[in-house]
């Protein structure tokens, strides 16, 4: 199994912090955000390689950071997506497609956002995926309030945890379950990223559009995480993570 960390965004909502510095390397509790995900992925036996996709602007900074990373036994590969600004960015789905095609990925694949931070372990998530070996699985989190859910992709699950509805940032959510940037794709379904890219025009940045397309085509399941989760998209989320995330 391969793991892919998405770290090629330009994070304009976090300016000026991210104007000349990548969001995944910002510190929370004196550690780069991305290292929390690497720790969790490193503890999983099935993963033989962690791929980090960056952009050309910040690729040198990731290379310097990589030299400081100690005690990680997994192979870590940095991939430059060859973009240089927000105007030519590929977006989350575009970067997934770029990596899959460039590296010819034919393994089971877990994808995680480089700006996500959570304290739950991934073992239970992977136990859940083993029950659905032929189906994609998405990490889901209960934000408790519908007003908060309106800022995310909102999910509805049936009794078997299959996703039966998805809406990207709805004005009036009918669920408090939201999609985390955490995805499992069995190797036979990895090709669906290319199919999506081939059949759609326009921006691929909204990963929620892909989820909605995918769940209408395949059975897609959701695993609900417990504990704390922060999607570091804005200054408030960064402050909240720094203040409330467990040491």
N, C-alpha and C positions, 0 to 999 in steps of 0.2 A: 504494500500500500504506500502511496505517495501522499504527502501533505503539502498543500499550497497555501501560503500566507499572502494575502493581497495587501501590498504596501506601496502601490504605485500612484496613489492619489496625490492631489496638490492641496487639499484641505484649506480652501480659501476662507471657510467660515471661522477658522482659528487664527487668521492673520491678526497681529503681526508675528505670532509665535512660529507659524509655519511658512512664512514668506521665503525664508532661506534655510528651512530645517524641516525634515519629514516628521509627520505626525506620529508614526509608530515608534520613533525614537525619543519622543517627549517622555519626561519622567513622571511616574506615579509611585510614591513611596520610595523615591531614590532609585527606581529601576525603569528602564525603557519599557513602554507599554508592550512592545512585541515580545519581550522576554517572558512575560507571563504565559503567553500562548506556547512559546517554545518549550517551556518547562513541562507543560501538560502533554504536549505532543511527544516529547522525549521519553515520557514514561510509558508509552504504548509500544508493546513489542512488535505489533504488526506493521508499524511504520518503519521503512528502511531509508527514507530520505525526506528532508524538509526543504521545500523550494520556496524562496521568497522572491516575488516579482516586484521590482522597483521601477522607477523611471530614470531617464538619463540625467535629469537635473540632480537627483539625490543619490544616484548609484554610488558615487565616490564616498559619500558619508556612510552609507551602509557597509561598504567595504572596510572602512576604518573601524566601524562598530564591530564588524564580524571578528576582527583581530582581538577584541577585548572579551569575546565570549568564551568562557572557560567551562570545562566539565561537561560539555554536551557530546555524547557519544554518537549521536545520529549524524549522518552526512547532511550538511547544509549547503545548498546551492543558491547563489544569487543570480537572478535573471533580469536583465535590463529590457524593458518593453519598448525602448527606442523613442519614447515621447519626451518632449522637453518643456511643455507648458500645459496649462489647463485647456488651452484651445485645441490641442491635438491629442488629448488624453484618450485612452481606449475605453475607459470605464471598467467596472468590475467584470462584466461578462466578456468584454473585449480582451481583458488581461487573462482571464481564464482560457479563452480560446487561443490567445497568443502562446501561452505556456504549453497547452495541450498539443498544439500543432508543432511548435518549435522543438519540444523535447520528445515528441511522439509518445505521449503518456498513454499507456494501455493497461494501467493498473487500477485497482480501486483507488478512489481519490477523496480525500477530505480537504475541504476548503474553509479557511477561516479568515476573518477580517483582521488586518494588522492593527486596527484601532479598537478592537473589542477586548474587554478585560472582565473576567468572571472568576469566582472562587470555587465553583463546582468542578469536580474531577471529570475526566472524559470517559472513564471506564464504563459507567452506566450507559452513556450514550452509545458506546460501541457494543455493549451487550444488546441494546435495543436494535442496532443495525443488523446484528446477526440473525434477528428474527425476520428481517426483511432484506435478505441478501440480494434480491433482484430489484429492489426499489430504492429510489433516493430517499434520504431522511434529512430533515431540517431541524436545527436547534430552535426551540421555542421558549419564550420567557413570558411569564404573567406579570405585567406591569401594574396590575391591580385596579387602575383607574382608566376609564375610557377616554378621559381628556388627555392622559399621557399616551394612550395607544394611538391617538390620532396622528402622532408624529412618526409612526412606523408603518411597516407592512403588517396588517392585521389578519390573523388566521382564525379559522374555525375548524375544529377537529370533530370527527365522529367518535363513537364509543371505542373503535379500534385504533384511534389516534391517526387516522388517515385525514389528510387535509381536504376538506370539502368546499372551502371558500377562502379566497385571498383578496384583499383590497389594499392597494398602496396608499397610505396616508389618507384614509377616508375622513370626511368632516364629522360624520356621526358613526363611530365604530359600534358594532354590535357584539364585540368581544374585547377582552383585555389581553388576549394572547397575541404576541407579536413575534415576528421572525428575527432571530439573531443572525448575524453573518457567520453562520456555521452550517456546512453542508457536507453530506456524504453521498457520493455517487459510485455505485458499483461499476466495475470496469465496462460492463456491457452497455451502460447508459452514458458513459463519458462522451460518446459520439453525439449525444443530443445537444451539446453546446454548439457544435458546428452546425447542426441542423437548424437550430434557432437563429444563428448568425446568418445563415443562408436564406432564411425565409422572412427576415425582418429588415426594414429600412429605418434609418435614423439613429438616435442615440441608444447605446446599450448600457448606459451607466446605471439605470434603475434596475437593480437586480430583482426587485419585486416583479417586474414585468416578465422576467424569465420564469420565476416561480409560478406565476399565474398560468403562463403558457404550458409549463411542464406538468402541473397538476391536472390540467385538462387532457393531457396526452398519456400520462402514466399515473399509477397509484403512487402518491408521495405521502410520506408519513412525517409526523412531528413528534419530537421528544421534548418534553417540558422540563427545563432545568430549574433547579432550586438555588437558593443562595443569592448572592449579589451579582449583578451584571451591569456594565456601563458601556455604552456605545459612544466613544469619544468623538462626537461630531461638532460640538460647540464648546465655548469656554465654560459654561455652567457644568456640563458633563465632566469636563476635566477637573474642575474644582471639587465636584461631588466625589469623584473617584479618589482624589487626593485626600479628602476629608473622611470618607466613610468606608473605603475599601479596606478590608482587614489587612493588618500588617503580616 
